Amino acid sequence: MSIESWMVNVGIALAGIIGTYAVLRNRVERLEKDMSSHINTSKIDGNDLDRKLNAQFKRVDNCLERIVVLEQNTATHLDMNKAEEKFVSKKELELHLKNLELVTRNTNEKVEKMEGKLDELIEALSTCSSIERRAR
């Protein structure tokens, strides 16, 4: 029995095909295991990301509620335009205070003059009344 060369070639080809099939099957199994591991990991990471996103959305909602409350609380506060309408500048305030000071000074001087005249009037009246008493 002699083995012909074509049989050797077929044997080598079959061995190559069987070896290639075994290697490919091994790689496919390993890739399937890796893929399932990645899928499980991605599910865990996806759940973790969903939890974190929900927490962030709750935080954003909380911040929006706080902003609404702050806007309601500050609605009555003055802004710069309202403040400028209601109040004067520092220089204008100083001028108003100087004017008030001058008016107060002038008023005090007039009051002092009136007091002096009232004192003179009281003296004159008391002198007149004492003269009338003597005359009686």
C-alpha positions as CSV (number, residue, x, y, z in Angstrom):
1,M,0.0,0.0,0.0
2,S,1.5,3.0,-1.1
3,I,0.4,6.5,-0.2
4,E,0.2,8.7,-3.1
5,S,1.3,12.2,-3.0
6,W,-2.2,13.6,-3.5
7,M,-3.3,11.7,-0.4
8,V,-0.5,13.3,1.6
9,N,-1.6,16.7,0.3
10,V,-5.2,16.0,1.2
11,G,-4.1,14.9,4.7
12,I,-2.0,18.0,5.2
13,A,-4.9,20.1,3.9
14,L,-7.3,18.3,6.3
15,A,-4.9,18.8,9.2
16,G,-4.6,22.5,8.3
17,I,-8.4,22.8,8.1
18,I,-8.9,21.0,11.4
19,G,-6.2,23.1,13.1
20,T,-7.6,26.3,11.7
21,Y,-11.1,25.4,12.8
22,A,-9.8,24.6,16.3
23,V,-7.9,27.9,16.6
24,L,-10.9,29.9,15.2
25,R,-13.3,28.1,17.5
26,N,-11.1,28.8,20.5
27,R,-10.8,32.5,19.5
28,V,-14.5,32.8,19.0
29,E,-15.2,31.2,22.4
30,R,-12.7,33.6,24.0
31,L,-14.3,36.6,22.2
32,E,-17.8,35.5,23.2
33,K,-16.6,35.3,26.8
34,D,-15.0,38.7,26.5
35,M,-18.1,40.1,24.9
36,S,-20.4,38.8,27.6
37,S,-18.0,40.2,30.2
38,H,-18.1,43.6,28.5
39,I,-21.9,43.5,28.2
40,N,-22.2,42.7,32.0
41,T,-19.7,45.5,32.8
42,S,-21.5,47.9,30.5
43,K,-24.8,47.1,32.2
44,I,-23.3,47.8,35.6
45,D,-21.7,51.0,34.3
46,G,-25.0,51.9,32.6
47,N,-27.0,51.4,35.8
48,D,-24.3,53.5,37.7
49,L,-24.5,56.3,35.1
50,D,-28.3,56.3,35.2
51,R,-28.2,56.5,39.0
52,K,-25.7,59.4,38.8
53,L,-27.7,61.2,36.1
54,N,-30.9,60.9,38.2
55,A,-29.0,62.3,41.2
56,Q,-27.8,65.2,39.0
57,F,-31.3,65.9,37.6
58,K,-32.6,65.9,41.2
59,R,-29.9,68.4,42.1
60,V,-30.7,70.6,39.2
61,D,-34.4,70.5,40.1
62,N,-33.5,71.5,43.7
63,C,-31.3,74.3,42.4
64,L,-34.2,75.5,40.2
65,E,-36.5,75.5,43.1
66,R,-34.0,77.5,45.2
67,I,-33.6,80.0,42.3
68,V,-37.4,80.5,42.1
69,V,-37.5,81.1,45.9
70,L,-34.6,83.6,45.6
71,E,-36.2,85.4,42.7
72,Q,-39.4,85.7,44.8
73,N,-37.5,87.0,47.8
74,T,-35.4,89.5,45.8
75,A,-38.3,90.8,43.7
76,T,-38.9,93.5,46.3
77,H,-35.2,94.4,46.5
78,L,-33.9,97.5,44.8
79,D,-31.9,97.1,41.6
80,M,-29.4,99.7,40.4
81,N,-31.9,101.6,38.3
82,K,-34.5,101.8,41.0
83,A,-31.8,102.8,43.5
84,E,-30.6,105.6,41.2
85,E,-34.1,106.8,40.8
86,K,-34.8,106.9,44.5
87,F,-31.5,108.0,45.9
88,V,-29.1,110.7,45.0
89,S,-25.4,110.4,44.4
90,K,-22.8,111.1,47.1
91,K,-22.1,114.6,45.9
92,E,-25.7,115.5,45.7
93,L,-26.2,114.1,49.2
94,E,-23.3,116.2,50.5
95,L,-24.8,119.3,48.9
96,H,-28.2,118.6,50.5
97,L,-26.5,118.1,53.9
98,K,-24.6,121.4,53.5
99,N,-27.8,123.2,52.5
100,L,-29.5,121.7,55.6
101,E,-26.6,122.8,57.7
102,L,-26.7,126.4,56.4
103,V,-30.5,126.5,56.9
104,T,-30.0,125.2,60.4
105,R,-27.3,127.8,61.1
106,N,-29.5,130.7,59.8
107,T,-32.5,129.4,61.7
108,N,-30.4,129.3,64.9
109,E,-29.1,132.8,64.4
110,K,-32.7,134.0,63.8
111,V,-33.9,132.2,67.0
112,E,-31.0,133.8,69.0
113,K,-32.0,137.2,67.7
114,M,-35.6,136.5,68.6
115,E,-34.6,135.4,72.0
116,G,-32.6,138.6,72.5
117,K,-35.6,140.7,71.4
118,L,-37.9,138.7,73.6
119,D,-35.6,139.3,76.5
120,E,-35.6,143.0,75.7
121,L,-39.4,142.9,75.4
122,I,-39.7,141.1,78.8
123,E,-37.5,143.7,80.4
124,A,-39.5,146.5,78.8
125,L,-42.8,144.9,80.0
126,S,-41.5,144.3,83.4
127,T,-40.2,147.9,83.6
128,C,-43.6,149.2,82.4
129,S,-45.5,147.0,84.9
130,S,-43.2,148.1,87.8
131,I,-43.6,151.8,86.8
132,E,-47.4,151.3,86.7
133,R,-47.3,149.7,90.1
134,R,-45.4,152.6,91.5
135,A,-47.8,155.0,89.9
136,R,-50.7,153.4,91.7
